[in-house]
Amino acid sequence: MQMSKRISSFQCSPIRRLVPYSRDAERRGIHVIHLNIGQPDIKTPKEAINAINTYSEDVIAYGVSEGELALRESLCKYYEKYGVSVTPDNIMITTGGSEAIQFAFMTLCDPYDEVIIPEPFYTNVSTFANIAMVNLVPVTSQVDDAFVLPSIEDFEAKISKKTMAILLCSPNNPTGHVYTKTELLQLLELCKRHDIFLIVDEVYREFCYDGESFTSVLTFPEYKDRIICIDSFSKRFSMCGSRIGAIVCYNKEVLDSAMKLAQARLCPPAVEQVAATAALTAPQEYIDDVVKEYERRRNTLVSAIQEIPGCKLSRPKGAFYFIVDFPVDDAERFAIFMLRDFSYQGNTVMFAPAEDFYVTKSLGKTQARIAYVLNEDELRLAGKCLAEGLKAYRKQVMGLR
């Protein structure tokens, strides 16, 4: 049977499409170390788990489309820590940050309108754009420049009559770059000049390292009518399966328009909103300890990969990912080799090939996104597996010594 032309143009996620190879490796008794996906092994706050365990409603009923008031009020208090003043009316709870991005695209853009995005970017944004029939227009950042924001002139050169927004992620997935106050201000001035929106995915805002400071796009009130902030509970509280996200926006017209989409999907998950509200009551020590742990994990894996001859990476300043450029002919081919044809003392590594983290098809072919969300022992072993796997791949597949 023939499928739609629309779905035929979608890509399978490079984060998950090699899962059949990893499952086959595990069936063969190989321990697969998953660096491909941002699934932390950090425990969810006990406050959130207790809220689920003590949920006492007799019926799990439909909620309000914009999200429960208790959660939106709690988020207002949370944002105060970042110098952000919002009301519950500025917040719409979504089914994960993914739905928030989709809502933003479909609210701002008509079919074939354009959104400018620095590449590499979170690969699933391509699918969100395809769903909304939006064209992503890339501005390329470089590993050799630590993935800093490309020049404003580069952005301005990509603006057309169809441009509706610029989309950022800060701290960045997949590069780990944290955009500065100056960089954000330059983009906001550009957006004002061309009457477009700035969408910023801030789901990793807590995770900044080496004394790096985070600036929320919501702290620029003079530009508030053209700002859309994307948020999520998944990574901050290790609640990836809860699928609770948010749009935070001062622009009433944007939220009123997005409400048409929110009402069509009825409501965000009910029990998970209770858990998310409870998670916000976790002590600050929970977040502080998690950030310190991720910084240690970053240091461990970055150091291990930097010792591998030929590997190139930029030390991430935030989030819990980085891009590595391997000395190989094809990162996806290397990833399959690691899962199908290689093991080191019964262990191997799974990572996400980075080619589909770019719009520009000539880029990312030898790169991978690495997630350092596992404990340090696993990450040390992952570094050893990658070192030995590269030697084997270059010799067996590429014919090099």
Disulfide bonds with the S-S distance in Angstrom:
none
